[in-house]
Amino acid sequence: MATLDDLLEKTSRTFALSIPMLPEPTRRHVGIAYLLFRIADTFEDAARWPRDRRLAALGISSGCCAARGALRPARRVGSPTSP
């Protein structure tokens, strides 16, 4: 099974090149977020797919993330509930 670093290397764009320089756990979190956004971008750019199919694929992928608890509301830095 591919590691996060392997996946980043295979899908790398300019932004992804700086991810390995981040400290953990920020590196892992940003890497996963980057890959999720690349998936969404791939669906959006699938010009051969009808619009409805692209929207359905985006909905399914976001639903999978939400079901696994990957999508949580962002917290403002410095708020009483931020770590």
Secondary structure by P-SEA (a helix, b strand, c coil): cccaaaaaaaaccccccccccccaaaaaaaaaaaaaaaaaaaaaacccccaaaaaaaaaaaaaaaaaaccccccccccccccc
